[in-house]
Amino acid sequence: MLRLIRALPDPEVGPVRVLGVDDFALKRGHHYGTVLIDMENRRPVGLLPERSADALASWLTRHPGIEVICRDRARYYAEGADQGAADAVQVADRFHLWQNLGDAAERLVARLRPQWVPPPPEKPEVTVPEKPEGLRAQRIRERHAAVHALMGKGMSISGIVAELRPDPKTIRKNMRAATADELIGASPTGRQNSLDGHAAYLAARWAEGGRSAG
């Protein structure tokens, strides 16, 4: 059957106004040919055993009257069209237009991708809750207030000692301190804690879910 089909004469190629030109693989990666399509009638009109400018130019010379050549981007097809049909308009087919657009979009995305990386989310501000003052701090505030109240009445240090009955050194410290906070210190309990300088960090780690001491 194949021998009978191959023995049939090639159909007559009538006038072609819009010619499609593309390559096809006889042996992929090694040998390619060229297929010629009547784009208006949607039928093949020729097969060339190679993809070269000379082969296309020779076919075009034997088939004058072509007005539009729809081809791929190969340089040899452009040269062959110029040689064999200099007056024809050369255009790109739909497939290669989409391919060109896709390649351009891919290059653009690759170039701009580093600029599209979203910034890291801002960490919420962590506020360290204030600790309630201890009993010692409350007593210091009460004593400081009482001392300065008596000082406001013009009472001497001996009178204040007799009134409040604390140690005279304690009275002098309260009299020199403008506020009770000077006597209490950084810690509400009145004593320095080894963790005081790290309280903000520990509170932030706790808010992030850190529960392990390791």
Salt bridges, closest charged atoms under 4 A:
ASP23 OD2 - ARG51 NH1 2.69
GLU40 OE2 - ARG17 NH2 2.69
GLU67 OE1 - ARG17 NH1 3.20
GLU79 OE2 - ARG75 NH1 2.95
ASP93 OD1 - HIS96 ND1 2.72
ASP103 OD2 - ARG73 NH1 3.86
GLU133 OE2 - ARG141 NH2 2.69
ASP181 OD1 - ARG141 NH2 2.59
GLU208 OE2 - LYS123 NZ 3.72
GLU208 OE1 - ARG205 NH1 3.15
